[in-house]
Amino acid sequence: LGHGHNSADALVAARHLAAAGWTVRHHFAAPDKPLADLTAQAAAGLGTRSEEFTPDSPDPAMPRPWVAVDALCGIGARLPVTGPLATAIGRIQHWRDAHGASVLAIDIPSGLDAANGQATSPCVTADLTITVAAVKRGLVHNPDAVGRLALLPLATLPAPEIPGDHEEILLTADVIGPWLPPRPHAMHKGTA
């Protein structure tokens, strides 16, 4: 976990997973940096339902499936990622490669440039990226790092206005659905 707001999202998810019976472990990769207020609140809300580990800890002996949540860096990160955060990215990649962990990135895979999709070294390879409020341009330019892409809209945080020409648009069911005629109930792939 980083010290910013993406980690607050991950800690809230960890609290729900722990309540559902999942074994949850966490690590703050930059313990010398103060946590954002929401992240500190979410960490307090998690309480003892999660065990903290260190970068030197052996790989956890946990039942499958493994899910590694990348909440290290957000869109404001200085790239390339260095120091303890780079070490944490390496650990996530190790779990994915050596243990078949599924990697979920919060908002953007750590190490990926949100503006152009360039993967710096190191960069998390996610299986699923849940991006918050609006799809960042770089996410659609690097599907190898992003994996499947899901948008989590926030009513309290409307999508930003993009100045200039709009050469790119992300087509979703919400965007194209109104343009499609209703499908007859009896329709199937042979009659479409």
Secondary structure, DSSP 8 states (H G I E B T S, - for coil): --SSHHHHHHHHHHHHHHHTT---EE--S-TTS---HHHHHHHHHHGGGSEE--TTS------S--EEEE-S--TT--SS--HHHHHHHHHHHHHHHHH--EEEEESS-TTB-TTT--B-SS----SEEEEESS--GGGGG-HHHH-EEEEE--TTS------S--------HHHHGGGS----TT--TTT-
